[in-house]
């Protein structure tokens, strides 16, 4: 009797939120005989860098009510928080505020790990999700799909792949041997309380970096530097506001005029700007796609930082901690740019140009944390992305921010090959809202539907 020949699996590369939910959604959509390979080069599956932290002060930047992993079950995460038993340390990571409930990132990592464990062990038949703990270095096109190759020398025939590697690192400031990873407190070393630490960036990653330094035991001065010195706004109670009518506004100046007018209208009704910005959420990508390229370029050069600090807000306890640091003088936020870094045995001498100043100044620091955030795909040193671009399987998307993709999230490149999709932050440029859980969970569900259609009818 001949054994049944099973179809090649689909590979998901990256096991943070983007990859984990893509894998889970694929399992629910693909035919029962097809397996899914979930590939991750880091130490843990399901968490990624964002949710691997154990610091209870590293809070999610989105309310728990909006953090369900499933688009069709909006209360899933909130219900998990209500029904899961936590020890005292874990429970300290759940903060109830007037602006909503915010959970620690580590708790969300536990939530995702449980979903992934259920996907691996659940079901009536044999397991269909295989975890590949190795870095993927190449996808070689061939009959029926690709050959996936890993750093450890393994190879797998696959029918298609999903690129879900999350945020690419930014080039950041000039390199220094006194640099440390803001997400790895073990790399901070012994810090002297009378000497400053420099954080490059003043966004949400900076907020986490300050919390990491304080949890590490550092009580000394911190300087945070970015081009404009803008801090994230804080979440607050929000009353709903109807979606503004922005039809016909196809320039940046027209859009900003309409939005400001809408904020004024809301203020008359006693509703703050947050309600208006939140009302734009469902149409942000539509607005982005409709803008002509020169207008998008203007947004990236001039308005993006201001949009980010209003759109991507900090949890109230995190924002209050930063405000308290500034009030006490233990955190100084500056606007400027780094021109050079010179290392000595015990410190880094940072030459910076303050914003609006005619000359430079020098700041001596004992440690530098890079919190500049998301990098551009055209600047990445990720070996897989570089190799895929060299093969012509993918290409940079608009403005080199992410990878180019079709509306069904299929990767676009000069060379047509097997099914290859993109999900999550790698879509930045094609989409604008592609980094938060509410956006990615919808992408993962849509991608799984598209993959099921493609693989069931490859012609």
N, C-alpha and C positions, 0 to 999 in steps of 0.2 A: 504494500500500500504506500503511495507517494505521500510525503509529508506536505502540509500546506505551506505555500510560500507567502510570507507576510510582506506587506508593502514597506518600503523604506520609511524610517521615521522622519519627523520634522525636528530640526534643532532650534532651540532658543538660546541665544548667546547673551549671557548676562542674567543674574538671578537676584537683582534687586526687585523693586516693586514692578517695574515695567516687564521684566522677564518672567517673574513669578506669576503675575496675572495673565500674561500672554500664554504661558504654559497651561495654566488651569483652564482658561477659556478654550484653548485648542483641544484639550482632552474632552471637553463637553461637546465639541462640534465635529471633530474628525471621526471617521468611521472607527468602530471598536477595535479593528485589527491594527490600526496605525499607532505606533508609539511616539512619544515626545522625548527628546533629549534636552535636558536643562543644563547648560554649561556655565560654570562659574570659576573664575580663577582665584577669587578671594577665599578667605577662610570659612565663611558661612554662606548658606543658601537662604534666600528669602528676605534678607535684611539689607544688603547693599551697605554703602558707607553711611547713608542717612540714618538707618534704623539699627545699626550695630552698636551705637553708643549705650553705655550703662548709666550715664549721668542723668539723674532725675530732673535736672534743671534744663536739659535739652528738650524743649517742648515742641510739639508739632505746631506748625504755623497756620493750621486749618482746624476749625472746630471739629470735635469728635463726630458731630452729627453729619458732617460732610466727608468723612474719611472711610466710609464703607468701601470694601474692595470690589463690590458688585454693583453695577449701575441699576439693576432691577431690584436690589434689596438695600435701600438707602439707610436703613437703621441697623445694618448688620454689625458694624463696629461698635456703635453705642450699646447695642444689646450685649455684645461680647464683654464690654467693660462692666456692664451691670451684673452679668451672670458668672464671671470668672473670679476665682479665688486668688487674691494677691497677698503676698507677704507685706510686712510693714514698709520695707524699702520700696517695693514696687508701688504700693498704694500712695506713697508720697509723690509719685509722678503723675497723679491725676489731680488737676487743679480746676476747681469749679469757680468761675468768675461771672460777674454780671454780663460779660460779653460772650459767655458760652463756656463749655467744658473743654479743656485742652489736656491732652495726654502726653506723657513723655515719649520720645521717639523710640526708646528701647521697648516700651510696652507695645507700640505698633509693630516693632520687629517681632515680638513674641506672637502677636496676632497673625502676622504673615507666615511665620514658621509653622504655626498650628494648621493654617490652611494648606500649606505645602505638604506637611506630614499626612494630612488627610487625603491629599491627592495621590501621594505615593502609596499609601497603605489601603486606601478605600477601594470600593468596587467589588463586584462578585468574581470577576475573572482575574487572570494574572496581572501584575502591575504593568501599567503602560507608561509611567513616567520614570525615566532613568536619569539619575544625577551624575553628571560628568564633572569631577573636581579637577579641572585643568584649564589652562588658558588656550583659547582657540587662536591659532596663528594663520590659518588659511582656509578658504573655500575654493576648491578647484572644480570648475565646471566639468561635467561629464554627462554621459547618457542617463537620463532619468533624474537629473538634479545636480548634486555636488558630492565631492569627497571632502569631508571636514577633517582637518588635521590639527593636532594639538601640540603644545609645547613639549609635552611628555613623550611625543612620538606616536601616539595613537591616531588611527584614522577610522572614519565612519562613513559609509555611504548614506546619504540623506536625500530626501525628496525635495526639501526646501529648507530655508532658514529664516529666522527672525533676528534682526540686529536690535538688541535691547540693552545696550551697555550703559545707559544712563548718561549723566553729565560727564563730558570730557573735561579734563583738567585745563585750567587757563594757564598761559605762559607766566602770568604773574610778574612780580618784581624781578630785578636782576638777582641772580643766584648768590647765595651766601652760605657759608658753612655753619652759620648760626641759625639757619632756617629750621623750623620744626613743622610737623603736620598738625594742624589744629584739631584733627579728628583722632589723633593718637597721643594722649597725654604722656605716655611713656617716653615719647621722643623729646619732651620738654627739658628733661634733665633737672639738675639742681638750679633753681632760680633764686637770685639774691633779692630780698625785699626792697633794697634801696636803689635798684637799678631798673630802668624802664624796659618794657617789652613792647615791640611794635607789631600791630596788626595791620596788614595791608588790605583795605576794603572796609566799608562801613555798613554793609548790608546785613542780611539775616545770618550769614555765616560768621560775621564778626560777633553778633550777639551770642552765638554758640561758643565761639572762641573765648570770649570773656568768661562765660560760665565754666568752660573747661579749665581755664587758668585758676579761677577761684576755687573750684573743686579740687584742683591739684595742690592747693595750699599756698599759691602765690598771692601775696597781699600788697604787692608794690604797685607802682604807677604803670598804666597802660596808655599807649598812644594809638589811636585808630586813624588811618589816613586813607582818603580816596580823592578822586579828582574834584568832586563837588562837596564832599563832607556831609552827604545826606544820610539821615537815619531812617529806618523803616518806621512807618506809622504803626500804631497799636490797634488791635481789634477792640471793638466797643459794641454795645448793643446796637443793633441795626433794625430799622423799620423798612419794610419792603417799599420799593419805588417802581412804578411801571417802566418797562423798557422804553428808553427815549427813541423818538423818531429821528433817525439820522439819514434817512433816504436822501440821495442826491448830494451828500457831503463826501466828495471824492478827493479833497485835499486835506492836508494836515491842519491848516489854519481853519478851514470850515468845520472840521470835526471838533477841534479844541474849542472853537467859539460855541458850537451847539452844546457841547458837554458842560462848559462853564455856565451857559444859560440854564441848563437843566439843573445844575447844582444850586443856582440862585433860586429857581422855582421850588426846589425841594426845601431849601432853607426857609422860605416863606411859610411852607407847610409844617415847619418844625422838624424836618428830617435832614440829617447830616449828609455830607458828601459820600460817605461809605455806601449808603443805599443806592446812590446813582452809579457808582463804580461797580457795585455788585450786579446791578441791573444790566450792565454791559456784557457780563460774563458769557451769556449764550451767543452773542453776536460778535465777540472780539475777533475770532478767526475770519468771519465773513468780512468784517471791516478791514482786516489786515490784507486779505486776498484782493480786495477791491482797490486798495491804494496803488497808484502807479509807482514804479520802481524809484523814481526820484523822491517821491513823498516818503516812501519807506526808509530811504537813505537818510532823509532829514530827521525822521523819527529816531533812528538809531544814533545819529550824531548829537541830537539836541534834547529830545524829550524822553528817551528811554529811562534814564535814571529817575526822573520825576514820576513816570508811570509806575515803575517798579516799587517805589517806596509807598505809593498809595494802594497799589493792587496787591502786593505781597506783604502782608502785615505780620507783625510779631504778636505772639500770645501775650496777653496783658501782664502776667507775672514776669515774663522775660523783658518786656519793654520797661516795666517799673524798675527792674534791677539795673538796667542800663541808665535810666534817668537818675536813679539814686547814686550810681557810680559817678556820673557827670556832676551832680550836685555836690558830692563830697570831694571832687577834684581828683579822684583816683583813676578816672578815665577822661582823657582829652581827645576830642574828635576834631580832626583838622582836614582842611581842603588843600590839596596840592598833589604833586606827582614826584615820584622818585626819579632822580637823574643818574645816580650811581651808588654803589655800595662797596666799601673797602673793608675787608676783614682784617682784624688783628687777633692776637691770641685769645683775648678775653671778651671782645665785643665786635659789633659791626658798626661802622661809621657810615651813616646813611645821609647822602646829599639829596636834599629835596628842594623843590621850588614851590613855595606856598602859592595858592591860587591868587592871582592879581598882583603878586609881588614882582619886582624887577630883578631881584637877586636870589641867590641860593642861601640855604642854611644847612648846618650839619647837626644831626641827631645821633648820639651814641646810645645803642641799645644792646642788651644781652641776648635777645632772642627775637626772631621775626616769624610771625605766623601769616601765611598767605591765605587770605579769605576773599580773594577776588572773584571766586565763583566759577561760572560756566565759561569754558573755552570754546573757540571756534574750530570747526572740523578741519579747516584749511591749515590750522596751526598744530594739529594733533600729532603726537608721536606714537599713537596707538598702532602697534604693528599690524593688526588685522585690518583696520580701516585703511592704513597706508597701502597694504597689499591689494585690497579690493579696489582701491582707486587706481593703482597701477595696472590691474587686470582690466579696468574699464567696467567693472560690475556695478560700481557706484560712482557718483560724482557729487561734488559740493552743491548744496542747494543755494537759494538766494542769499547773497552777501557772504557766502562761505560760513554761515552760522552752523548749519547742520548738513544732513544729506538730502538730496533731492528725492522726491517720492510722488507717486500718482495719488489721486484721491482715495484709492483703496489701500494706500500705504505701501504699495509695491515700490521697491527701490528702482530708481532710474539711473542709467549709466550709458556710456557710449556703446557698450557691448550687451546684447541680449543674451541672457543665460537662463538658468533654472529659476524657480520661484524664490524670490528674496524680498523680505519685507522689513520695514523700519517702524519702530514704535518708541514713544517717549521723547526725552529731551533731544535725541538725535534728529527730530523733525523740526527743530527750531529754524525758522526762516520760511519753510513751507507753511507751517502753522505758527501761531504766536503762543497760544495757550497749550503747552505740551509738556509742562514740567510738574504740575500738581496732580495729586491722586485723582480728583474728580475728572480731569481731562484724560489721564492715562488709562483709567479703568474703562472708559468708553472706547478709546482706541483699541485696547486689547480685545474687547468684545467684537468690534467691527472687523478687526484683523482676522480673528478666528473664523468669522463667517466667510470672509473673502478667501482665506486659505482652504477652507472646506470646499468651497465651490471650485477653486482652481485645481485642487488635487483630486477631486472626484471626476473632473472632466478636464484633463490636462491639455486637450486640444483647444 
